[in-house]
Amino acid sequence: MNERPVHVRLDRFGPVAEIVLDRPEKLNAWSWESARQIAARADELRFDSDIRVVVLRAEGRAFCAGVDFGMPEDRVTGRSPAEKMRNYYEKFRWVHERFAVLAHLPQPVVVAVRGYCLGAGLELAMMGDIRIAAEDARFALPEAKVGVSIDAGGDMRLANQIGPGRTKLLAFTGRRIDAETALAWGMVEEVVPTEDLLSHVRALAGEIARNAPLAVQGIKRTVNAWAERGIADAMRFEAASASIMFVSEDMAKGYASMGKDALPEFEGL
């Protein structure tokens, strides 16, 4: 029996646990297996009363550069376009459920972002409670450049965080913004020198961990209840809406153009 490769590991430092994206050679590119493993690591912490704060970070020079287009297990198939669309819909719902395990942990989640935080990486970062960016962090939602829709709910969380207009500006254009712009927009809470990111986040986690854990968790539940009102219905709609794009001809053109100089000519098909 083949063992699954480790994409996400779990480290513990007293009352603080670190969920670590650990594929630096791939810039921590995202896959279905990454989604499964991050939920599994989060589930290990859910009922652990010794853990008061969770840090989400990544090894290497990037937090997550987006979806790994080269992984064969990430291909979704179907015997017909309708079945393929159904399969995409169910796969997106499955990812929503995996992300929810992290987002709804009772412990606060502090996200440390350096380098690329693109597409699925930005959606993942939005599952945290507090985001701290290194000066070299770069953020983007490039899905429209590839011919697909945003599918994991990060756009709705982002709209709640920075407003619908700025979210649409990012998502419609696919442009990248730097850490200072992300701070000015309210996407991240602090920006620190790149070499200080890990020590700064660990100090912040320690500061939170010294407070009463039940009080901190109660505050998180209350704020999230307000911030996430209506999100469950919106997530179901997003899964249905996104699944249409993933069987489009434009998506096939977009994927084929990845890594090439020529831009795809989208036709809305």
C-alpha positions in Angstrom: 0.0 0.0 0.0 1.5 3.3 -1.1 1.8 6.0 1.6 0.4 9.5 0.8 3.1 12.1 0.4 3.2 14.6 3.3 2.1 18.0 2.1 1.2 19.4 5.5 2.8 18.7 8.8 1.9 19.5 12.4 4.4 20.9 15.0 3.7 21.6 18.6 5.4 24.2 20.9 3.7 24.1 24.3 0.3 25.8 24.0 0.9 26.7 20.3 0.5 24.3 17.4 1.8 25.1 13.9 0.2 23.7 10.8 2.9 23.9 8.1 2.5 23.7 4.4 5.6 21.6 3.5 6.1 21.4 -0.2 8.6 24.3 -0.7 10.0 22.8 -3.9 6.5 23.3 -5.4 6.0 26.7 -3.7 3.4 24.9 -1.6 1.1 24.5 -4.6 -2.4 23.5 -3.6 -4.1 20.2 -4.4 -7.0 18.0 -3.2 -4.5 16.1 -1.1 -3.3 19.3 0.6 -7.0 20.1 1.5 -7.4 16.6 3.0 -4.2 16.9 5.0 -4.8 20.3 6.4 -8.2 19.3 7.6 -6.7 16.2 9.2 -4.1 18.2 11.0 -6.8 20.7 12.2 -9.0 17.8 13.4 -6.1 16.6 15.6 -6.2 20.0 17.4 -10.0 20.5 17.7 -10.4 18.8 21.1 -6.8 19.3 22.4 -7.2 21.6 25.4 -3.4 21.9 25.7 -3.4 23.9 22.4 -4.6 27.5 22.8 -3.5 29.0 19.5 -2.8 27.6 16.0 -0.3 29.2 13.6 -0.7 28.4 9.9 2.5 29.0 7.9 4.6 27.5 5.1 8.1 26.3 4.5 10.3 28.0 1.9 9.9 31.3 0.0 6.2 31.2 -0.7 3.0 30.7 1.4 1.2 29.1 -1.5 1.5 29.9 -5.2 -1.9 28.6 -6.1 -3.2 25.3 -7.6 -0.7 22.6 -8.6 -1.8 22.1 -12.2 0.5 19.1 -12.7 -1.0 16.7 -10.2 -2.9 13.8 -11.9 -5.1 13.1 -8.9 -6.5 16.6 -9.2 -8.2 15.8 -12.5 -11.9 15.6 -12.2 -13.6 13.4 -14.9 -17.1 12.4 -15.9 -18.8 10.3 -18.6 -20.6 13.4 -19.9 -20.3 17.2 -19.4 -23.3 17.0 -17.0 -21.7 14.3 -14.9 -18.3 16.1 -15.0 -20.0 19.3 -13.8 -21.8 17.3 -11.0 -18.4 15.9 -9.9 -16.8 19.3 -9.8 -19.8 20.6 -7.7 -19.3 17.8 -5.2 -15.6 18.2 -5.1 -16.0 21.9 -4.4 -18.4 21.1 -1.6 -15.9 18.6 -0.2 -13.2 21.3 -0.2 -15.5 23.7 1.5 -16.0 21.1 4.2 -12.2 20.7 4.6 -11.6 24.4 4.8 -14.4 24.7 7.4 -12.5 22.4 9.7 -9.7 24.9 9.9 -11.8 28.1 9.8 -14.1 26.8 12.6 -11.4 25.5 15.0 -12.2 26.7 18.5 -8.7 28.0 18.8 -7.7 31.3 17.1 -5.7 30.7 13.9 -2.9 33.2 13.1 -1.7 33.0 9.4 2.0 33.9 8.6 2.3 34.9 4.9 5.5 35.4 3.0 6.1 35.4 -0.8 3.4 34.3 -3.1 -0.1 34.0 -1.7 -2.1 33.4 -4.9 -5.5 31.9 -5.8 -6.1 28.9 -3.5 -3.3 30.2 -1.3 -5.2 33.5 -0.7 -8.4 31.6 -0.1 -6.6 29.4 2.5 -5.2 32.5 4.2 -8.7 33.9 4.5 -9.7 30.9 6.7 -7.5 32.3 9.5 -8.5 34.8 12.1 -5.5 37.1 11.9 -3.1 37.5 9.0 0.5 38.7 9.4 2.4 39.4 6.1 6.1 39.6 5.4 7.3 42.6 3.4 7.9 40.3 0.4 4.3 38.9 0.4 2.3 39.2 -2.8 -1.4 38.5 -3.1 -3.7 37.8 -6.1 -6.8 36.0 -7.3 -5.7 35.1 -10.8 -8.5 32.6 -11.6 -10.1 34.8 -14.3 -6.8 34.7 -16.2 -7.1 31.0 -16.5 -10.8 30.9 -17.3 -12.1 29.5 -14.1 -14.1 30.9 -11.2 -13.1 31.2 -7.5 -14.5 28.1 -5.8 -13.4 27.7 -2.2 -15.2 30.7 -0.5 -12.1 32.9 -0.1 -13.7 35.6 -2.3 -16.7 35.9 0.1 -14.5 36.1 3.1 -12.3 38.6 1.3 -15.4 40.7 0.4 -16.4 40.7 4.1 -12.8 41.8 5.0 -12.0 44.4 2.4 -15.3 45.1 0.7 -17.0 43.9 -2.5 -15.4 46.6 -4.7 -11.8 45.8 -3.9 -12.5 42.1 -4.0 -13.9 42.5 -7.5 -11.0 44.6 -8.6 -8.6 41.8 -7.6 -10.7 39.0 -9.0 -11.8 40.7 -12.3 -8.2 41.7 -13.2 -6.1 39.0 -11.5 -3.5 41.6 -10.6 -1.1 41.2 -7.8 -0.8 43.5 -4.8 2.0 43.9 -2.4 2.0 43.6 1.4 1.6 47.3 2.1 -1.4 47.5 -0.2 -2.9 44.4 1.5 -2.4 46.2 4.8 -4.0 49.4 3.6 -7.0 47.5 2.3 -7.4 45.5 5.5 -6.5 42.1 4.0 -3.8 41.6 6.6 -3.5 43.0 10.1 0.3 43.6 10.2 3.3 43.7 7.9 6.8 42.9 9.3 10.3 42.5 7.8 10.5 39.1 6.0 13.3 37.9 8.3 11.2 38.6 11.4 8.0 37.0 10.2 8.2 33.7 12.1 9.5 35.2 15.4 6.8 37.9 15.3 4.0 35.5 14.6 5.2 33.1 17.4 5.4 36.0 19.8 1.8 37.0 18.9 0.6 33.5 19.3 2.3 33.3 22.7 0.6 36.6 23.7 -2.8 35.2 22.8 -2.1 31.9 24.5 -1.5 33.6 27.8 -5.1 34.8 27.9 -8.0 32.8 29.2 -8.6 30.2 26.4 -12.4 29.9 26.9 -12.8 33.6 26.7 -10.7 33.9 23.6 -12.6 31.0 22.0 -16.0 32.6 22.9 -14.9 35.9 21.3 -13.9 34.0 18.1 -17.3 32.3 18.0 -19.2 35.5 18.5 -17.3 37.5 15.9 -17.5 34.7 13.4 -21.2 34.3 13.9 -21.6 37.9 12.8 -19.0 37.9 10.0 -20.2 34.6 8.5 -23.9 35.3 8.5 -25.4 33.9 5.2 -22.1 32.3 4.2 -23.4 28.8 4.2 -26.0 29.5 1.5 -23.5 31.6 -0.4 -21.0 28.7 -0.4 -23.5 26.3 -1.9 -24.2 28.8 -4.6 -20.5 29.3 -5.3 -20.0 25.5 -5.7 -22.8 25.4 -8.3 -21.6 28.6 -10.1 -17.9 27.6 -10.2 -18.6 24.1 -11.5 -20.0 25.5 -14.8 -16.7 27.2 -15.6 -14.7 24.1 -15.0 -16.3 22.3 -17.9 -15.9 25.3 -20.3 -13.8 25.5 -23.4 -12.2 28.7 -22.0 -10.9 26.8 -19.0 -9.1 24.3 -21.3 -7.5 27.2 -23.2 -6.5 28.9 -20.0 -4.9 25.8 -18.6 -3.1 25.1 -21.9 -1.7 28.7 -21.8 0.0 28.3 -18.4 3.7 28.8 -18.6 3.5 30.1 -22.2 4.1 33.7 -23.4 0.9 33.8 -25.5 -2.2 34.9 -23.7 -5.4 32.8 -24.4 -8.1 34.2 -26.5 -11.2 33.6 -24.5 -14.6 33.2 -26.3 -17.0 32.8 -23.5 -17.7 29.1 -24.4 
